[in-house]
Structures are given as C-alpha cells and as structure tokens.
Amino acid sequence: MMKKRKPEEIKQIWKQYYSGEDTVYAVIPGKTFDLMWKRIQDCPSFLYALPRKEGYEFFVGQWSGTELHFTSLINIQTRGEAAPTQLILYHYPELQEEKGIVLMTAEMDSRVLTVTEAQCLASQVQLFYATDREEIYRLVEAFNHQPAEFKYMSVIDEIEQSRVGEELRPQQDPTSPTA
C-alpha cells in the first residue's frame, strides 16, 4: 500500500500514526541512512550520554541488523549478558531505494526512559553516525577500534555543544547567584 504513495504522503501517514503514541518515531532521508549504514558496518556500538539532574547516565547502543539496542552502562556493568535492553530503535529500509526514505520507530521500557529521553538517544545516533564532521565520527571509531583512546567527556562535550537533550537539563533559576 505504501509503495503506491509519494514520499511526502508516507511521511505524513507515519507521523500521523505515531503522533498519538507514546513513542519515538522518525522518517530518515535515504542518503542519511546510507551514510549511517556504511558506518554501522564498521562501528556497530557506541556510548551515548543521557543528561540527568546530577550529570549524565551512559547507555551503550549496539546495532543488530537494522535494530539499535540501548542498555544502560550500569546494567551492563552489574548484570553483564543478562542486562536488559531499555530501548530499541527499529529501522525499516524497505522504502529506501524506491522512495528515498527509511522509517524508524521504537520500543522502550517506560519504567526507565521517558519519550523525551528516548528521543534524546535517537537524536544522538544521527549526531554521531550521520555527521559531516569527521572529528565527531572519530569518537565512534575510537570507541570501536581504539578504546584506550576513547574519551567519554568528548561525547558529553559534543552533546552539550549540539544542544541535544537540552530539554532534559535542569533549568537554572535566573535569580540564583550561580546562574
């Protein structure tokens, strides 16, 4: 049914369908997904930082085919292989060749993540894997191929610089002396 529609119509249907749901969804341009896919083959995992009240919580994202599974680092450290996945991003590339788009939706553990937090992690995937700036993608390469050289503070710096997840950061009171 979707193959008969124009890309703009598909985008509208996808957004309309998921707008009433408590989840993360997107329509990714095919060229963006091509770049991401090429990089995913070489670098299938990365460490993402989620802004919290008291700093950041780290999540490891691990690609399995077109699915991206996120698990909090603390769960991996304490539970190892038994660590549960808290967020899965599903990418559907079936329309990519013909329509130039890839559809994405998510499944999340709402006891651990809010939709806004899940959206922040999803946005970081594009920030680190679809970037034109080589120095940002080098963080992904270092995590996968030179772990001793990987600097987690560089991830935080990029997130803060790009303002991804800004809505999750506590707002300072402008009347406070430290603001």
Backbone as a chain_set.jsonl record, in Angstrom:
{"seq": "MMKKRKPEEIKQIWKQYYSGEDTVYAVIPGKTFDLMWKRIQDCPSFLYALPRKEGYEFFVGQWSGTELHFTSLINIQTRGEAAPTQLILYHYPELQEEKGIVLMTAEMDSRVLTVTEAQCLASQVQLFYATDREEIYRLVEAFNHQPAEFKYMSVIDEIEQSRVGEELRPQQDPTSPTA", "coords": {"N": [[0.817, -1.19, 0.0], [1.942, 1.263, 0.814], [3.898, 1.622, -1.112], [2.663, 2.706, -3.29], [2.317, 5.305, -2.68], [3.462, 8.746, -2.483], [6.66, 9.964, -1.276], [6.299, 12.161, 0.531], [3.641, 11.835, 1.325], [3.816, 9.382, 2.636], [5.501, 10.063, 4.76], [3.781, 11.814, 6.119], [1.65, 10.065, 6.813], [3.048, 8.282, 8.479], [3.894, 9.989, 10.555], [1.406, 10.898, 11.458], [0.229, 8.503, 12.312], [1.902, 7.725, 14.473], [1.832, 9.955, 16.108], [-0.091, 9.998, 18.103], [0.833, 8.111, 19.798], [2.859, 7.041, 22.566], [5.773, 7.209, 21.983], [8.913, 7.028, 20.175], [9.61, 8.126, 16.92], [10.501, 8.399, 13.429], [11.227, 9.752, 10.166], [13.689, 9.053, 8.102], [15.948, 10.551, 5.875], [16.965, 8.864, 2.903], [19.666, 9.112, 1.999], [20.96, 9.955, 4.288], [20.598, 7.723, 5.919], [22.063, 5.892, 4.383], [24.724, 6.785, 4.786], [24.896, 6.438, 7.571], [24.474, 3.646, 7.697], [26.687, 2.604, 6.332], [28.701, 3.326, 8.113], [27.866, 1.997, 10.421], [28.414, -0.639, 9.819], [31.142, -0.83, 10.186], [31.462, 0.17, 12.719], [29.741, -0.93, 15.091], [28.823, -0.291, 17.667], [28.319, 2.087, 20.362], [28.885, 4.601, 22.892], [26.52, 6.42, 24.522], [25.408, 9.488, 25.996], [23.122, 10.427, 28.391], [21.504, 13.248, 29.483], [21.027, 13.964, 32.895], [19.595, 14.96, 36.096], [21.695, 15.083, 37.935], [24.229, 15.207, 36.386], [25.224, 12.858, 33.948], [23.835, 9.894, 32.461], [25.076, 6.934, 31.194], [24.566, 5.091, 28.184], [24.885, 2.14, 26.33], [24.819, 1.654, 22.946], [24.0, -0.843, 20.716], [24.184, -2.167, 17.544], [22.158, -4.446, 15.766], [21.7, -5.842, 12.942], [19.22, -3.94, 11.425], [18.311, -2.921, 13.751], [18.697, -1.009, 16.698], [19.909, -1.441, 19.818], [19.637, -0.239, 23.072], [21.223, -0.155, 26.198], [21.588, 0.589, 29.604], [24.716, 1.611, 30.902], [25.38, 1.048, 33.545], [23.735, -1.149, 34.07], [24.889, -3.016, 32.356], [27.4, -3.225, 33.497], [26.747, -4.296, 36.005], [25.075, -6.495, 35.51], [25.943, -7.808, 33.276], [25.787, -10.044, 30.563], [23.12, -10.525, 31.025], [21.893, -8.118, 31.155], [19.148, -5.997, 30.656], [17.6, -4.742, 27.644], [16.765, -1.374, 27.21], [15.764, 0.304, 25.339], [14.823, 0.06, 21.977], [15.536, 0.877, 18.714], [13.893, 0.631, 15.745], [14.59, 0.265, 12.392], [13.317, 0.67, 9.173], [14.185, -0.094, 6.131], [12.9, -0.708, 3.74], [11.611, 1.009, 1.939], [13.554, 2.627, 1.03], [15.147, 2.515, -1.395], [13.275, 2.931, -3.501], [11.686, 5.11, -2.611], [13.331, 6.81, -1.208], [13.442, 7.109, 1.552], [13.718, 6.11, 5.019], [11.964, 4.45, 7.443], [11.458, 4.813, 10.952], [10.895, 3.532, 14.192], [10.22, 2.953, 17.697], [10.725, 0.848, 20.58], [10.283, 0.928, 23.954], [11.333, 0.797, 27.416], [9.275, 2.05, 29.588], [9.525, 2.35, 32.277], [12.064, 3.042, 32.729], [12.912, 4.951, 30.863], [11.762, 8.095, 29.589], [9.689, 9.339, 26.897], [10.875, 11.642, 25.891], [13.523, 11.322, 26.77], [14.21, 8.997, 25.382], [13.991, 10.022, 22.8], [16.101, 11.799, 22.857], [18.305, 10.026, 22.938], [17.92, 8.796, 20.438], [18.308, 10.994, 18.759], [20.99, 11.439, 19.175], [22.13, 9.326, 17.823], [21.962, 10.08, 15.154], [23.497, 12.4, 15.372], [26.097, 11.382, 15.921], [26.565, 9.294, 14.042], [25.701, 10.184, 11.522], [27.003, 12.459, 10.913], [28.705, 15.162, 9.231], [31.024, 16.077, 10.101], [34.149, 14.995, 10.583], [35.651, 14.789, 12.961], [33.769, 14.327, 14.928], [32.691, 11.839, 14.205], [34.991, 10.369, 14.569], [35.03, 9.844, 17.271], [33.23, 7.72, 17.521], [34.602, 5.817, 16.009], [36.918, 5.566, 17.598], [35.812, 4.502, 19.964], [35.036, 1.973, 19.052], [37.392, 0.887, 17.879], [39.788, 1.817, 19.056], [39.731, 1.661, 22.019], [41.246, 2.481, 24.243], [41.929, 5.044, 23.649], [39.559, 6.374, 23.622], [37.512, 8.989, 24.781], [35.195, 9.633, 27.08], [34.29, 12.073, 27.971], [34.449, 13.671, 25.745], [32.223, 12.915, 24.306], [30.176, 13.939, 25.91], [30.86, 16.655, 25.677], [30.293, 17.106, 22.93], [27.527, 16.612, 22.88], [26.603, 18.648, 24.544], [27.488, 20.888, 23.101], [26.039, 20.602, 20.712], [23.555, 20.839, 21.668], [21.762, 18.78, 21.989], [19.285, 17.119, 23.755], [18.834, 19.182, 25.476], [16.412, 19.927, 26.639], [16.223, 18.167, 28.7], [17.959, 18.908, 30.627], [18.341, 20.347, 33.849], [16.826, 23.454, 34.467], [18.398, 26.474, 35.273], [17.705, 28.696, 37.927], [17.119, 31.978, 37.086], [17.349, 33.976, 38.971], [19.034, 33.038, 40.824], [22.21, 33.213, 42.483], [24.241, 31.743, 41.217], [23.584, 31.5, 38.621]], "CA": [[0.0, 0.0, 0.0], [2.819, 2.439, 0.919], [4.7, 1.775, -2.326], [1.895, 3.499, -4.25], [2.27, 6.687, -2.176], [4.639, 9.611, -2.633], [7.39, 10.048, -0.002], [5.689, 13.14, 1.447], [2.425, 11.215, 1.874], [4.258, 8.344, 3.572], [5.951, 10.789, 5.955], [2.59, 12.32, 6.803], [0.958, 8.911, 7.386], [3.888, 7.78, 9.569], [3.815, 10.949, 11.656], [0.041, 10.896, 11.96], [0.006, 7.238, 13.014], [2.641, 7.678, 15.731], [1.67, 11.172, 16.909], [-0.919, 9.684, 19.257], [1.509, 7.077, 20.585], [3.892, 7.493, 23.482], [6.981, 6.548, 21.491], [9.812, 7.774, 19.297], [9.48, 7.726, 15.522], [11.129, 9.35, 12.514], [11.403, 9.426, 8.757], [15.094, 9.402, 7.858], [16.289, 10.602, 4.444], [17.731, 7.708, 2.452], [21.115, 9.401, 1.938], [21.432, 9.985, 5.675], [20.674, 6.332, 6.375], [23.19, 5.274, 3.666], [25.949, 7.14, 5.5], [24.849, 5.745, 8.856], [24.591, 2.2, 7.477], [28.085, 2.339, 5.997], [29.48, 3.465, 9.34], [27.413, 0.963, 11.359], [29.094, -1.89, 9.463], [32.487, -0.768, 10.735], [31.416, 0.58, 14.124], [28.381, -1.296, 15.48], [28.415, 0.099, 19.019], [28.785, 3.4, 20.817], [28.487, 5.023, 24.23], [25.708, 7.63, 24.466], [25.251, 10.125, 27.306], [21.787, 10.983, 28.59], [21.521, 14.246, 30.564], [20.216, 13.715, 34.089], [19.706, 16.062, 37.063], [23.042, 15.06, 38.51], [25.222, 14.788, 35.4], [24.828, 12.067, 32.791], [23.77, 8.443, 32.559], [25.586, 6.4, 29.937], [23.895, 3.958, 27.557], [25.607, 1.536, 25.212], [23.965, 1.316, 21.81], [24.584, -1.945, 19.944], [23.401, -2.476, 16.346], [21.929, -5.829, 15.354], [20.975, -5.6, 11.691], [18.681, -2.573, 11.376], [17.826, -2.574, 15.088], [19.695, -0.46, 17.613], [19.522, -1.775, 21.194], [20.285, 0.576, 24.101], [21.229, -0.673, 27.562], [22.364, 1.487, 30.458], [26.054, 1.101, 31.213], [25.364, 0.489, 34.901], [23.166, -2.504, 33.973], [25.896, -3.886, 31.725], [28.461, -3.454, 34.478], [26.285, -5.105, 37.13], [24.36, -7.708, 35.107], [26.627, -8.429, 32.151], [24.967, -10.529, 29.444], [21.703, -10.539, 31.417], [21.402, -6.731, 31.201], [18.006, -5.82, 29.758], [17.561, -3.624, 26.702], [15.764, -0.405, 27.649], [15.234, 1.0, 24.163], [15.204, -0.495, 20.674], [15.12, 1.67, 17.555], [13.685, -0.228, 14.578], [14.71, 0.988, 11.117], [12.69, -0.071, 8.075], [14.748, 0.431, 4.885], [12.22, -1.27, 2.564], [11.203, 2.066, 1.002], [14.709, 3.491, 0.776], [15.557, 2.562, -2.799], [12.22, 3.473, -4.35], [11.112, 6.369, -2.109], [14.374, 7.662, -0.636], [13.239, 7.315, 2.984], [13.763, 4.969, 5.921], [11.072, 4.686, 8.57], [12.02, 4.376, 12.23], [10.057, 3.601, 15.38], [10.937, 2.459, 18.87], [10.095, 0.124, 21.679], [11.072, 1.366, 25.11], [10.912, 0.45, 28.764], [8.842, 3.336, 30.144], [9.919, 2.427, 33.697], [13.45, 3.513, 32.76], [13.073, 6.113, 29.989], [10.598, 8.817, 29.092], [9.76, 9.524, 25.45], [11.858, 12.704, 25.655], [14.856, 10.736, 26.946], [14.423, 8.092, 24.241], [14.223, 10.895, 21.644], [17.464, 12.319, 23.008], [19.225, 8.97, 22.495], [17.742, 8.638, 18.989], [18.938, 12.152, 18.113], [22.44, 11.26, 19.252], [22.541, 8.381, 16.773], [22.187, 10.903, 13.967], [24.613, 13.306, 15.675], [27.4, 10.716, 15.855], [26.733, 8.417, 12.876], [25.355, 10.837, 10.248], [27.673, 13.756, 10.887], [29.67, 15.513, 8.183], [32.257, 16.471, 10.804], [34.958, 13.795, 10.835], [36.116, 14.719, 14.352], [32.697, 13.735, 15.733], [32.639, 10.407, 13.9], [36.199, 9.734, 15.127], [34.686, 9.343, 18.61], [32.628, 6.401, 17.296], [35.701, 4.932, 15.587], [37.779, 5.301, 18.752], [35.089, 3.597, 20.87], [35.02, 0.639, 18.46], [38.682, 0.359, 17.425], [40.891, 2.227, 19.939], [39.065, 2.001, 23.277], [42.151, 3.162, 25.177], [41.975, 6.46, 23.261], [38.212, 6.94, 23.696], [37.298, 9.912, 25.896], [33.75, 9.806, 27.255], [33.989, 13.508, 28.144], [34.274, 14.243, 24.4], [30.821, 12.66, 23.959], [29.415, 14.948, 26.656], [31.142, 17.953, 25.048], [29.541, 17.192, 21.664], [26.101, 16.697, 23.205], [26.353, 19.993, 25.053], [27.705, 21.833, 22.009], [24.963, 20.476, 19.727], [22.33, 21.13, 22.424], [20.883, 17.602, 22.014], [18.867, 16.798, 25.119], [18.788, 20.394, 26.297], [15.162, 19.948, 27.401], [16.365, 17.269, 29.847], [18.832, 19.517, 31.621], [17.614, 21.203, 34.783], [16.949, 24.886, 34.185], [18.852, 27.255, 36.427], [16.879, 29.832, 38.318], [17.866, 33.184, 36.714], [17.557, 34.852, 40.134], [20.022, 32.428, 41.703], [23.529, 33.853, 42.311], [25.144, 30.937, 40.4], [23.085, 31.455, 37.232]], "C": [[0.87, 1.269, 0.0], [3.589, 2.694, -0.376], [3.981, 2.602, -3.391], [1.872, 4.982, -3.878], [3.569, 7.432, -2.473], [5.338, 9.699, -1.273], [6.762, 11.024, 1.002], [4.419, 12.583, 2.086], [2.782, 10.164, 2.921], [4.718, 8.995, 4.883], [4.762, 11.24, 6.786], [1.828, 11.182, 7.496], [1.717, 8.395, 8.61], [3.784, 8.689, 10.792], [2.431, 10.942, 12.287], [-0.233, 9.641, 12.798], [0.661, 7.259, 14.396], [2.446, 8.903, 16.612], [0.819, 10.933, 18.151], [-0.303, 8.651, 20.182], [2.556, 7.715, 21.497], [5.202, 6.806, 23.115], [7.798, 7.507, 20.633], [9.63, 7.242, 17.884], [10.146, 8.786, 14.657], [11.034, 8.834, 11.089], [12.789, 9.963, 8.412], [15.336, 9.465, 6.356], [17.2, 9.43, 4.063], [19.229, 7.936, 2.429], [21.723, 9.441, 3.339], [21.587, 8.556, 6.191], [21.81, 5.588, 5.665], [24.502, 5.524, 4.397], [26.005, 6.414, 6.844], [25.125, 4.252, 8.678], [26.032, 1.8, 7.166], [28.941, 2.358, 7.27], [29.122, 2.396, 10.378], [28.142, -0.35, 11.092], [30.473, -1.96, 10.093], [32.488, -0.515, 12.249], [30.017, 0.315, 14.694], [27.949, -0.914, 16.901], [28.991, 1.458, 19.384], [28.232, 3.677, 22.202], [27.781, 6.38, 24.127], [25.522, 8.171, 25.88], [23.885, 10.804, 27.39], [21.83, 11.974, 29.747], [20.54, 13.862, 31.678], [20.392, 14.916, 35.021], [21.124, 16.195, 37.593], [24.051, 14.54, 37.49], [24.638, 14.023, 34.234], [24.732, 10.589, 33.157], [24.191, 7.912, 31.193], [24.796, 5.168, 29.497], [24.782, 3.447, 26.437], [24.566, 1.199, 24.156], [24.678, 0.268, 20.974], [23.66, -2.273, 18.776], [23.328, -3.98, 16.14], [21.065, -5.738, 14.102], [20.5, -4.149, 11.679], [18.055, -2.152, 12.707], [18.982, -2.038, 15.918], [19.18, -0.643, 19.035], [20.337, -0.927, 22.17], [20.127, -0.092, 25.468], [22.071, 0.266, 28.406], [23.683, 0.814, 30.848], [26.077, 0.465, 32.598], [24.763, -0.921, 34.894], [24.154, -3.482, 33.346], [26.984, -4.233, 32.734], [28.013, -4.387, 35.598], [25.669, -6.433, 36.715], [24.963, -8.42, 33.908], [25.685, -8.805, 31.022], [23.47, -10.513, 29.745], [21.102, -9.133, 31.49], [20.267, -6.545, 30.202], [18.181, -4.629, 28.819], [16.459, -2.676, 27.161], [15.121, 0.357, 26.499], [15.73, 0.271, 22.923], [14.659, 0.449, 19.609], [15.057, 0.714, 16.363], [13.725, 0.629, 13.32], [14.17, 0.096, 10.0], [13.16, 0.51, 6.738], [14.044, -0.041, 3.612], [11.83, -0.214, 1.528], [12.378, 2.942, 0.558], [15.048, 3.622, -0.705], [14.529, 3.276, -3.67], [11.74, 4.867, -3.934], [12.13, 7.31, -1.473], [14.184, 7.966, 0.839], [13.363, 5.994, 3.74], [12.892, 5.331, 7.118], [11.7, 4.131, 9.839], [10.95, 4.508, 13.304], [10.807, 2.918, 16.514], [10.047, 1.635, 19.776], [10.936, 0.467, 22.897], [10.476, 0.878, 26.426], [10.567, 1.762, 29.459], [9.092, 3.436, 31.652], [11.303, 3.044, 33.829], [13.61, 4.833, 31.999], [11.731, 6.771, 29.682], [10.738, 8.922, 27.573], [10.807, 10.582, 25.113], [13.284, 12.175, 25.791], [15.191, 9.791, 25.797], [14.705, 8.901, 22.979], [15.633, 11.475, 21.679], [18.482, 11.278, 22.536], [19.139, 8.775, 20.979], [18.413, 9.789, 18.233], [20.46, 12.031, 18.122], [22.953, 10.286, 18.199], [22.849, 9.172, 15.506], [23.382, 11.832, 14.179], [25.959, 12.617, 15.449], [27.625, 9.875, 14.595], [26.468, 9.111, 11.541], [26.03, 12.187, 10.09], [28.577, 13.925, 9.664], [31.02, 15.856, 8.81], [33.03, 15.217, 11.225], [35.377, 13.669, 12.297], [35.042, 14.138, 15.278], [32.636, 12.231, 15.478], [33.879, 9.673, 14.435], [35.965, 9.223, 16.552], [34.098, 7.932, 18.504], [33.718, 5.405, 16.906], [36.6, 4.573, 16.765], [37.101, 4.325, 19.706], [35.163, 2.162, 20.364], [36.401, 0.046, 18.212], [39.885, 0.743, 18.282], [40.325, 2.622, 21.3], [39.959, 2.729, 24.28], [42.225, 4.665, 24.884], [40.615, 7.15, 23.364], [38.064, 7.788, 24.953], [35.798, 10.18, 26.031], [33.369, 11.266, 27.443], [33.827, 14.199, 26.791], [32.849, 14.035, 23.91], [29.947, 13.718, 24.634], [29.617, 16.33, 26.034], [30.337, 18.133, 23.764], [28.043, 17.334, 21.908], [25.762, 18.107, 23.685], [26.49, 21.042, 23.95], [26.553, 21.796, 21.007], [23.595, 20.776, 20.345], [21.311, 19.988, 22.369], [20.549, 17.316, 23.475], [18.778, 17.99, 26.041], [17.525, 20.446, 27.17], [15.225, 19.036, 28.628], [17.215, 17.878, 30.96], [18.006, 20.389, 32.562], [17.871, 22.675, 34.441], [17.395, 25.595, 35.441], [17.883, 28.403, 36.668], [17.655, 31.113, 37.993], [18.095, 34.13, 37.883], [18.588, 34.286, 41.088], [21.39, 33.045, 41.438], [24.479, 33.058, 41.429], [24.721, 30.91, 38.938], [23.886, 32.379, 36.349]], "O": [[0.58, 2.226, -0.717], [3.897, 3.84, -0.704], [4.622, 3.139, -4.295], [1.452, 5.817, -4.679], [4.622, 6.83, -2.682], [4.698, 9.53, -0.235], [6.706, 10.731, 2.197], [4.155, 12.834, 3.262], [2.133, 10.065, 3.962], [4.369, 8.537, 5.972], [4.74, 11.068, 8.005], [1.408, 11.329, 8.644], [1.117, 8.106, 9.645], [3.607, 8.219, 11.917], [2.3, 10.975, 13.511], [-0.851, 9.715, 13.86], [0.042, 6.856, 15.381], [2.863, 8.887, 17.77], [1.004, 11.615, 19.159], [-0.86, 8.349, 21.238], [3.066, 8.8, 21.216], [5.683, 5.934, 23.839], [7.406, 8.652, 20.406], [9.51, 6.034, 17.683], [10.335, 9.924, 15.087], [10.795, 7.652, 10.844], [13.026, 11.171, 8.429], [14.973, 8.537, 5.634], [18.095, 9.059, 4.822], [19.993, 7.046, 2.803], [22.859, 9.014, 3.547], [22.589, 8.223, 6.824], [22.458, 4.737, 6.275], [25.294, 4.605, 4.606], [27.035, 5.845, 7.209], [25.914, 3.667, 9.42], [26.533, 0.794, 7.667], [29.8, 1.497, 7.462], [29.988, 1.945, 11.128], [28.454, -1.09, 12.025], [30.923, -3.035, 10.491], [33.401, -0.935, 12.959], [29.199, 1.231, 14.772], [26.816, -1.193, 17.291], [29.984, 1.918, 18.821], [27.249, 3.074, 22.631], [28.379, 7.366, 23.697], [25.483, 7.407, 26.844], [23.545, 11.648, 26.561], [22.156, 11.596, 30.872], [19.394, 13.49, 31.428], [21.23, 15.783, 34.773], [21.671, 17.294, 37.682], [24.674, 13.506, 37.73], [23.679, 14.467, 33.602], [25.442, 10.099, 34.035], [23.716, 8.386, 30.161], [24.413, 4.327, 30.309], [25.361, 4.23, 25.685], [23.563, 0.544, 24.438], [25.824, 0.463, 20.569], [22.496, -2.617, 18.979], [24.315, -4.693, 16.32], [19.848, -5.575, 14.189], [21.293, -3.233, 11.897], [17.351, -1.144, 12.775], [20.101, -2.546, 15.85], [18.154, -0.079, 19.414], [21.566, -0.898, 22.106], [19.039, -0.532, 25.84], [23.144, 0.694, 27.981], [23.74, -0.392, 31.089], [26.732, -0.558, 32.796], [25.227, -1.793, 35.629], [24.242, -4.638, 33.76], [27.432, -5.376, 32.817], [28.81, -5.185, 36.092], [25.725, -7.401, 37.473], [24.536, -9.521, 33.561], [24.881, -7.987, 30.575], [22.648, -10.491, 28.829], [19.934, -8.975, 31.847], [20.407, -6.896, 29.03], [18.828, -3.639, 29.162], [15.349, -3.112, 27.466], [14.069, 0.976, 26.66], [16.903, -0.09, 22.827], [13.473, 0.778, 19.604], [16.048, 0.071, 16.018], [12.98, 1.602, 13.199], [14.524, -1.079, 9.899], [12.598, 1.497, 6.262], [14.542, 0.201, 2.512], [11.731, -0.532, 0.343], [12.197, 3.89, -0.207], [15.217, 4.734, -1.206], [14.884, 4.129, -4.483], [11.428, 5.702, -4.783], [11.828, 8.477, -1.226], [14.702, 8.967, 1.335], [13.146, 4.915, 3.187], [13.062, 6.386, 7.728], [12.387, 3.109, 9.81], [10.193, 5.478, 13.322], [11.893, 2.373, 16.317], [8.819, 1.711, 19.743], [12.158, 0.317, 22.877], [9.284, 0.59, 26.526], [11.459, 2.502, 29.873], [8.891, 4.499, 32.239], [11.68, 3.513, 34.903], [14.347, 5.721, 32.429], [10.708, 6.102, 29.537], [11.801, 8.623, 27.028], [11.55, 10.427, 24.144], [14.157, 12.544, 25.006], [16.316, 9.783, 25.298], [15.556, 8.52, 22.175], [16.277, 11.62, 20.639], [19.42, 11.614, 21.812], [20.16, 8.608, 20.313], [19.017, 9.573, 17.182], [21.133, 12.469, 17.188], [24.087, 10.41, 17.736], [23.877, 8.955, 14.864], [24.186, 12.028, 13.269], [26.862, 13.203, 14.851], [28.759, 9.755, 14.13], [26.973, 8.656, 10.514], [25.658, 12.971, 9.217], [29.133, 12.96, 9.14], [32.036, 15.916, 8.118], [32.605, 14.48, 12.114], [35.452, 12.557, 12.82], [35.367, 13.526, 16.296], [32.54, 11.441, 16.417], [33.81, 8.477, 14.72], [36.624, 8.28, 16.989], [34.428, 7.056, 19.303], [33.753, 4.284, 17.414], [36.999, 3.419, 16.918], [37.751, 3.408, 20.208], [35.334, 1.234, 21.155], [36.576, -1.168, 18.318], [40.907, 0.058, 18.239], [40.423, 3.782, 21.699], [39.463, 3.517, 25.085], [42.546, 5.459, 25.768], [40.523, 8.368, 23.211], [38.439, 7.369, 26.048], [35.205, 10.868, 25.2], [32.251, 11.662, 27.115], [33.135, 15.213, 26.701], [32.315, 14.872, 23.182], [29.082, 14.316, 23.995], [28.66, 17.089, 25.881], [29.763, 19.198, 23.536], [27.368, 18.095, 21.214], [24.755, 18.685, 23.277], [25.694, 21.978, 23.878], [26.134, 22.84, 20.507], [22.606, 20.945, 19.633], [20.134, 20.193, 22.665], [21.438, 17.277, 24.326], [18.66, 17.832, 27.256], [17.561, 20.943, 28.296], [14.366, 19.126, 29.505], [17.187, 17.41, 32.098], [17.087, 21.084, 32.13], [19.003, 23.071, 34.162], [16.863, 25.368, 36.527], [17.328, 28.99, 35.739], [18.731, 31.332, 38.55], [18.955, 35.007, 37.798], [18.984, 34.948, 42.047], [21.706, 33.37, 40.293], [25.447, 33.628, 40.926], [25.43, 30.351, 38.102], [23.617, 32.477, 35.152]]}, "num_chains": 1, "name": "protein.A"}
